[in-house]
């Protein structure tokens, strides 16, 4: 497996995990069980998404060059 494929797969896997965590936190807030610490987790997840999108963009550019 090429490095760009590995980066793409890992980024997608991590994004799915963080999305699941974010959805659970939002559901907790909806049910009245949210707190400030959970809001910080959402802030962290947003930062991860930003980094993940950049990593995915870079990996896709490398994959295109390989073709």
N, C-alpha and C positions, 0 to 999 in steps of 0.2 A: 504494500500500500504506500502510495506517495505521501510525502509530508503534507501537501495541501489537502489531500483527502482526509488525512488524520485530523488536521486542524478543523476542517469543515464538520466532520462527524462529532468531534469532541465539543465544539462550540454549540452545535445543535442540541446535543445531549444535555449540556449544562444549562442552556436556555430553557429547555423543557422542565428541568428540575427547579430552576429559580422561578419560572412562571407558576408552577404548582404551589410553591411556597407563598408567592405573592397572592395567588387566588385564595389560599387558606387564610392568610392574614386578613384580606378584605372580607372574607366570609365571617371571620371572628368579629370584625368591627360591625358588620351588618347585624350580627346577633348580640351586640352589646358587650363583647368580651375583648375589645381591643385595648391597647395601652401604648404609651409613648415608645417603649422599646420595640414594639412591632412596627411602628412608623419608621424607626431607624432602619429596620430590616428592608422595608420597601425602598427607602432612599438608597441603601446599598445595592439592592436588586436593579434599580434604575441605572446606577453607575455601571454595574456589570453588563447590562444590556448594551450600553453605549460602547464599552470596550469590546464586547462580543460582536457587535455589528461591524466594528472596524476590523477585527480579526477575520471575520467571515468575508468581508470585502477584499481584504488583502489575500486571503487564501484563494478566493474565486479568481482574482486577477492572475495569481500564479498558475492556477489550473488552466486558464485560458492560454497563457504563454506556453504551457506544456503541450497543448493540442496542436 
